[in-house]
């Protein structure tokens, strides 16, 4: 085998680590990671059933990114941390922009992916304005994250419309786990980051500032995508006995340079300004433990966000959300969980000569009722039945049923299957968009747009055949209907949004962990995807099937983690992503590494390298797509 420079780079950290590994003490070896393979299988997850259950018993394709994974990887932002989940597709579109999805459809016809629900401490950050997530606004302090549960597959029964292809549930640590002082300083070729946190008793406060430089095109020309952003937050947890309370607050403000193509072309030259982004949220949560294992939960949050995108529009939206849940103790009727959710939004848009959202001001309501019961058919066989009825102002009542079967074949081996129906409800972007901002309109909204429907079939396996080995595999088949299209009205001479496309996607996702030695762990993942889209009768949107499949046919990753003597640790990761046919984005390989050591008991120094084998593109047309650059960064973490 010819040793290319890339292979030498990949092997160099391992060769350097081997002499040191031979000197490992028993204590250092035992401290290889925060959790053993068996402990990881027994992590409690809540996103699958809305109640605590062991990961090994969950009847869904769920991957957990732990706090230890985030720390060892050396990532700087939340979207980069999500690359650690092998069941997600993460593509960087600009210096701060990302297209993130699960199981395909990583595009939504000139906007962001819209079939992945994202929650932070129970608060949905999925925007009802455009059915997606503005990832630059989710500036979570990574050192505060407890875990990230990533479900690939439908979650509509428990989480509602828009949880079509997956759910990302981000949980931060309780205040009692973050006592003392923390200072984080990171300096790299792309930019700098500083964060501070202070905690005592049942509360903590934190603040951070991020400054990122612009990226470049393949030609070397600069891309106008630098950003400056600050974030501040607090958390308080208290209570005891049967009642537990928590309050989480966050605020952010950012200035983001706007890269081409932007939103308007004037005289053949783009006329763009900086994007202003700001917001604040407050979430309150109460849990009351009932006798024999049941519980009552009440959560409410308010969220305010503003986004000014010159010269096209500015939006201000407030969300008020209230959720109730009752988990009954196990009994003759199984383990029943039921609840209700009410949401109200106030949305105001400042329109321009380029685009208008009509009406400019609107109030909307969502309300829903759900129930899910887990029945023990036999000692090792469980049937999970659930349904949700949800109402929205565009399409009325939607019905979201699901059925799952979990079979514990042996103590360390489990099979599960699932059948679900879920939907993505229209947003203002689908129904209320008019171009230009004044008549005569070339694009006249989409009053006839329907909810996008997905019927999903899944079969999965999760097992631990050896004490040092665990792995998971899931095959899936999705059937989509009423996908959004952009139709030309021949009689009227204008465009309008409609729902005249259908599609199918099939694939397999696999991942596993292997504790090769007490001081060396390997984590691997692989995802293969095949998608097909076709227009329904009456559609003239010929480009839609081609532009709906901006997803690689396969992705693979391998992470190698070492614990070295002298309080040092090393992680080397290789990621391979296939080409994107729609925009002819070449496939790429990326090599990342991080070396850290504890200089003093309170101070840790690390050096990380991203894309060490060179820059590459991940998304978008050649004329405007950013090259994700190579970066070397140094990070200091002081904790006292």
N, C-alpha and C positions, 0 to 999 in steps of 0.2 A: 504494500500500500504506500503510495506516494505521500510524504509528509508535507502538506501545504502549510503556508504560514498560519492559516486559521487553525489547523490541527495542533501546530506547535503552541499557539497561544492558549488553546483550550487545555492542553496537557501540562503546561508550565506550572500552574498553581498546584496540581496534583503532585508533580515531581518534587516541587519545593516542600510540600507538606509531608512526604513520606518519611524523611529522616526524623522530622520532629514527632511524627506520629508514633514512631518506634519507641519514643521516650515517654509516652503518655503514662501518667500515674493513674491508679484506680479511681481516684477522686475526680480527675479531669474527664476520664472516660464516662463516668456515671453522669456527669453534667452535660453530656452531648447535646441534649435538647430539653426544652421545658416539658415535653411529654413523650412517653414511649409510644410504639406502634399500637399497643393494646389500649393505652390511655386515650389516644386519638380516636380510636373506634368507639370509645365510650363517652366522647364529648356529648354534652346535652345540647340539642338544637331545638329551636322553637318555631322555625319558619314553616316546617312541613305540616304540622298539626295544630299550630297555635297553642301548644302546650309542651312542656319539656319532655323530650324522649331521647334515647340513645341514638347517636348517628348510625350505628350498625343496624338499628331496627327501623329506620325511617324508610317508608315506601315511596321514595322519590330519588331523583338524581341530584344529590346535594353535596357540594364541596365546601369545606370550612377553611378559610384563611385565618390562621391564628396570629396573635400578637407576635409570637416568636418568628413566624414566617415573614411578617412585615419587617421586623427589626433586622433579621439576617439578610434580607434581600437588598437593603440599602435604598429602597425606592423613596422618592421625595414627595409624590402626590398620590391622592386616592386612585385616579385612573391607572397609574403605573402599578399600584398595589393589586389592582384587579387582574393584571396580567398573570398573577400567580395562580389564578383559577383556570384549570385546563378546559372547563366547560363554558368559557366566555370567549368571544371574539372581540379583541381590543385593537382598534386602528387609530393612530394619531393623525389627525387631519391638518393640524397647524401647530404652532408653538404651544397653545393652550386648548385646542379643540380635539375632541375624541368622538369616534363613532363606536359605541359599545353595544353588543347584543349577545344573545344566546340563540343557538340553533338557526342562524341565518336571518335574512331580511334586515341586514345591517345598513339599510337605507330606507327612506320614505319619500321618494320622489322629490328631490331637491330640498329635503330637510333632514333632520336627524333621525336615528332609529327610534321607533315609537311603540315597541311591543315588550319593553323590559321595565318592570316596576322596581324602583329603588327607594329604600327606607333607611333613615338614619335615626336611631333611637325611637322607632315607631312612627316617625313623621315622614310622610310621603314627600319626596322631592321631584315627583313626576308632574310636570307642568300641564294644567288643563288648557293652557293657551295654545300649545303646539304639540302636545302628546309626546313629550320627551324630557330629557334631563340636560340642563346646562351645567356641564361638568366643571367648568371654571369656577362656578359659584360654590361648589361643594368642597371648601377648603377645610377639611377635617384635620385636626392635629393627630398625626399618625400614632404618636406615642400614647394617645388616650384610647385607641381602639382595642377592645377586648377580643373581638372576632368579627369576621364577615362571613355570613352564611349565603352561599350562592346556589340557588336552585335553578337548574336548567329544565325547562318544561313549564306547563301551565300551573298557575296558582290562583285562578279566578274564583274558585269556591270560597277560599279563605280571605283573599286579598282584594277581590273585585275586578271590574273591567280594567283592561290594560295590562294585567299580569298574564300576558299571552304566551310569550316564549321564555319567561324566567322572572325570578325575583331575587334582588340583592338586598339583604337585610344587614345593616351595619350597626353593631352595638358597641358603645363606648363603655369604659370601665366605670364601676361605681366609685363615688368620691372617696370612699374608705380605702380604695386600692391605689390612690394617687396622692397620698399625703406627702408633705415636704415640698422641696423646691426642685424645679427642673428648668434647665436652660439648654436649648439646642441651637447650634450654629452650623450652617452648611454653606460652603462656598464651592462653586463649580464653574465650568466654562459656560454653561447656559445661564447661570444666575446665582443669586444668594437667597438664603432663607434663614430667618431667626424666629424662635418660638420660646416663650416662657410660660411656666405654670406654677401656681402656688396652691397647695392643698393643706387642709387641717380639719380634723374631725370629720364632719359629714358634708363638707363643701370643697369646691375647688374653683379657681378662675384661671383662664389662660388667654394668651394673645399671640398672634403670629403675623409676620410680614414676609411677603414673597416678591422677589424682583427677578423677572426672567427676560433674557435678551431674545432678539429675533432669531428665526431660523433662516435657511437659504433654500433657493431652488436648486435643481440639479446643475444649472448653469453657473451657480455661484452668486447669482443676484439675490439681494436681501428680500425677505418676506416681511411684510408689515404686521408682525404678530407678537410683539413684545407685550408684557403685562406687569402691572404693579398692583398688589392686592394685600389688604390686611383683613384679619379676622379676630374676633374676640368672643369669649364664651364663658359660661359658668354651668356648674351642676351641683345640686344638693340632693342627698339621699338621707332619709331618716325614717324612724318608725321601729317597731319591734313587735314580737308576738304575732298576732294575726294580720297586722296592717303594715304595709310598706309603702312609702311615698317617694317620689323623685320629681325634680323640676330641672329642666335643661333649657338653657337659653343660648342663642348665638346671634351674632351680627357680623356683616361683612361689607366691604366696599372695594371695588376694583376699577382700574382704568386699563382697557384692553385695546391695543392697536388693532385695526380691522384689516385683515388680509384680503387680497383679491380672491375670487371675483367680486366679493361684496354684493351690493344689492342694486346698484344703478350705474349706468354708463352714460357719461355726458360728453357729447362731441367726440366719441371714440376714446375718451380717457376717463378712467374711473375717478370719481370724486367721493372719497370716503373720509370719515373722521373717526376719532377714537370712540369705542363703546364704553359707556358708563354702566356699571353694574353694582347694585347694592341691595341689601335686604336684612331682615331680622326675623327671628322666630322664638317662640316660647312654648314648651311642651310640658304638661303636667301628667303624672301617671300615679294611679293608686291601685294596689292589689290587696285584696282581703282573702285570707285563707279560711276555707270552710272546713267543717268536720269531715273526716274520712277521705281527705285528699282533694276536695273540690275547691274552687276559687271564684271570686268575682274580680273583674278588672274594669277600670274606667280610665280612659285617656282622652285628653283634649289638647289641641294645639291651635295656635294662631300663627300665620306666616304672612309676611309682607315682603314683596320683592319689586324692584324697579330695574328696567333695562332700556337704555337709550341707544338706538342703533342708527346713527345718522348715515345718509340723509333719508332713511326710509320710514322709521316709526319709533315711537317710545311707548313702553307699556308699564302700567302699574297694576299689580294684582294683590288682593288680600284673600287669604283662605282661612276659614274657621272650620275645624273638624272635631267631631265628638264620636268616640267609639266605646261601646259597651260589650263585655264578653262574660259569659257564665260557663265555667267548666264543671260538669257534674262528676261526682266520684264514680268509680267503676261499680256497676251493678248489673241487674238482670237485663237492662237495656243497653249494655255496653258502656263505652266512655263517650258521653255526648258533650260536644262543645257547640254553643250557639251564641249569636251576638247580633248587634245592629250598629250601623254607621250612618251618620248624617254629616254632610259637608255643604257649605255655602261659600261662594266666591263673589267678589266684587272686582270686575276687570274694566280698566279704562285705558284706551289706546289713543295716542296722539298721532293722527294720520298725516300723510305727506302727499305731494303731487305724484309720487311714485306708486304708492300702495295704500290701500285703506282697508280697515276691518270694520264692517258695518253690521250692526250698529257699533259706534265707537265705544259706548259704555253698555255693559251688560252685567246682570246678576244671574247666577246659575245655582241649581241645587242638585245634589246627588244624595240618594238615601237607599239603604239596602238592609237586608236581613239574611243571615246565613245560619246553617246548621251542619254539623258533621259528626257522625257516630262511628265508633270503632267497635266492631263486634268480634268476639272470639268464637270462631266456628269450631276450632279444636285448640288444643294446648299450643300448637305450633303454627296455627293458621288464623290470620286476621283479615276481616273484610272491612274496608273503610268506605262509607257512603256519605256523600255530601252534596249540598246544593246552595246556591245563592240567588236571590232575586234582587236585582239592582235597577234603579230608575235614573235616567239622565234626561236632560232637557231636549236633546237632539233626536234620540231614537226611542224614547220611552222606556219600557220595561225590558230588561235582558235577563235570560235564564242561564245560569252557569252550573251545570251538574258535573259530578265526578264520581268515579268508582275505582278503588284500588284494592289489590289483593296482595298480602304479604305472607310468605311461607318461610318459616325458619327450618330449612332442610336439615341442618345439623347445628350444633352450638356455635360454630364459626362460619356458617354458610347460610345466606339468605337469598331468596328470589322474590321479586315483586313485579307486579304489572299494573297498568293504569289506563283508563279511558276517560277523557275529559272533553268538555266543550267550553270554550272561553271566547271572549270578544275584545276588540279594541274599539271603544266608542269614539265618535268624531270629536274633534276639537274645533276651536275657533278658526284655526288655520285651514281646516278642511271645509268648513261651511261658510265662513264670513269674509273670505279674502276677495278683494276687488283690485284689479290692476287696469289702468293707472288709478291714481287716487280720486279722479273726478271723471264723470261720464264724458264721452262714450267709453264704456268699459270693454277691454279686450278679454279680461277674465272676470266672470260674474259668480264668484263663490261656488257653493255646492249644496244648495237646499235639498237635493235628492240623495246626498251621500248617506250610506247605511253603515252600520257597525261592521267592521271586519271580523269574520268568524274563523276560528280555528278548531278543528276536531283532531284530537291528539291521542295517539296510541303508543304505549311505552312498555318495554320489558327490560328489567334490570337484574343485575347480580351484584352482591357485595359480600366479600369474604376475607378471612384471615387464615389461610391454610397453614402458615407457620407463624411462630411467635414474632419473627422479625419481618414478616411480609404481609401486607394488606393490599387489596385492589378492588376496584369497582368498574363495572361495564354496563352501559345502557344502549339499547337500540331504540330508535323512535321513528315514527312516521306522522307527519302533520299534513292535514288537508285544509287549505285556506279557501275561503270564498268571500266575495264582495270586497276584494282589495281595491284600494283607491286608484283611480285613473283620472286623466285630464282629457276631456272629450271636446271635440270641435263641433259646435252647433252650426251646421251648414246653412240653415234657413236664417238664423240670426246673425251669423258672422262673428261669433265670439266663442271663447273657451269657457268650460265649466268643469268643476270636479264632480266625479261620479264614482260608482263602485262596480266596475265592469271587468274585473280580472279575477282569476282563480289560480291556485297553484298547489304544488305538493313539494314537500321536502322530506328526505329520509337521511338517516345518518347513524353513527355510532360514536360514543364518547367513552374513553377509558382513562383511568389514572391509578397510580399505586405508589406505595412507599416501601422501601427495603432498607432495613438496618444492617448494612453490610458488615460493619464492625461496631464495637461500642463507641467509636469516635467518628464514624463515617455513615451518613445516611444519603440515600438516593430517592428522589421523587420524580416521577415521569408522568406525562399525560399525552394523549393523542385524541384528535377529533377529526372525523371525516363527515362531509356533508355533500348532498346532491339535491339541487333545487330545480324545479320546472314550473314555469308560469305560462298562462295562456289567456288571451282575451276572450271575454264572453260575447255572445251575440249582440250586435249593435254598437260595439266599441270601435272607434277609429284611432285609439291611442297606440299606434304601432310601436313606439320606443319603450312602452311600459314593461313588457316582459324582460327586456334586456337590462334596463336600469334598476330592476328590483332585486337583482342577484349580486350585489356587491359584496360577496363573501368568498373567502378562499375555500377551495375544495378540501383542504386538510390543513391542520396545524399540529405541531408537536413541540414538546418542551421537556427538558431534562435539567434538574437541579441537583447539584452535588454539594453536600454540607459537611464540613469538617470542624471538629473541635480540637484545638492544638494546645500544647502546654503553655503555661504562662498567661492564662486568661486571654487566649487569642482564639478567634474563630474565622473561618474562611468559607465563602459560598461562591460557587461557579455555576452559571446557568446558561444554557444554550436553547434558543427558540428558533423554530423553523416555521415559516408561513408560506403557503402556496400563492401563486399569482392571482390577481383580480382581473378577470377577463373583460369586465364591462369598461373599465378605464385603462386597460392594458398596464396595470401596475405590476412590475416584476415581482416574483417571489423573493423572499429574503431570508437570511439567517442572521441572528443577533447573538452576540456573546457578551454577557454581563458577569461582573465579579465584584466581590466585596471582601476586604480584609480588615478585621477590627481587633483591637486589644485594649484591655483595661489598664490605662497608664497608672492611675491611682484608684483606690476603692470607690471614689465618687466621680471619676472622670474616665470616659471611654472615647477613644479616637478611632476613626475608621476612614478608609480610602476605598471608594467605589468607582467602577468604570462601567459605563453603559455603551452598548454598540461598539465594543472594542475592535471589532473587525471592520468598522467603517460605517458611514452614513447610509441610509436607505429610505425609500419612500414607502408609505403604507396605504395611502388612500387619495383618490381624486384624479382629475385630468392633469396631464403632463404640464400644461402651460402654467398652472397655479399651485401644484402640490408641493408641500414642504418636504425637504429631506430631513428625516429624524437624525440628528447629528451624533457623532461620538462625543462622550463627555467623561471627564475625570473630575471627581468631587471629593472634598475632604469634609468630614463631619465631626463635631465635638458635642458630646452629650454629658452634661454635668447634672448629677442627681444627688440631692442631700436630704 
